[in-house]
């Protein structure tokens, strides 16, 4: 379950970066927002790994 958070963060972050580079937005979902959410998920994964050990 925890490793899926990392892969979801990478996926959402890469989609956000692609949207940011191509200047595409879907209403509320702008590229910057998706990159931030992706980085937040990766940080949550790192904290979960840290406190799990």
C-alpha positions in Angstrom: 0.0 0.0 0.0 2.7 2.4 0.9 4.7 1.9 -2.3 1.6 2.7 -4.3 1.7 6.2 -2.8 5.1 6.7 -4.3 4.0 5.6 -7.8 0.8 7.7 -7.6 3.0 10.7 -6.7 5.3 10.1 -9.6 2.4 9.7 -12.0 0.5 12.8 -10.8 3.7 14.8 -10.8 4.7 13.8 -14.3 1.2 14.6 -15.6 1.3 18.0 -13.9 4.7 18.7 -15.3 3.5 17.8 -18.8 0.5 20.1 -18.3 2.8 22.8 -17.1 5.2 22.5 -20.1 2.4 22.5 -22.7 0.4 25.3 -20.9 -2.7 23.1 -20.5 -5.2 23.4 -17.7 -8.4 21.6 -16.9 -10.3 24.2 -14.9 -9.1 24.0 -11.3 -6.5 21.4 -12.1 -3.5 23.4 -13.4 0.0 21.9 -13.9 1.5 23.6 -10.8 -1.2 22.1 -8.6 -0.6 18.6 -9.8 3.1 18.9 -9.4 2.7 20.1 -5.8 0.3 17.2 -5.1 2.7 14.7 -6.6 5.6 16.1 -4.5 3.4 15.9 -1.4 2.6 12.3 -2.1 6.3 11.4 -2.5 7.1 13.3 0.7 4.3 11.3 2.5 5.8 8.1 1.2 9.2 9.1 2.5 7.8 9.9 5.9 5.9 6.7 6.0 9.1 4.8 5.2 11.0 6.7 7.9 8.6 6.1 10.7 7.9 2.5 9.6 11.5 1.4 10.5 
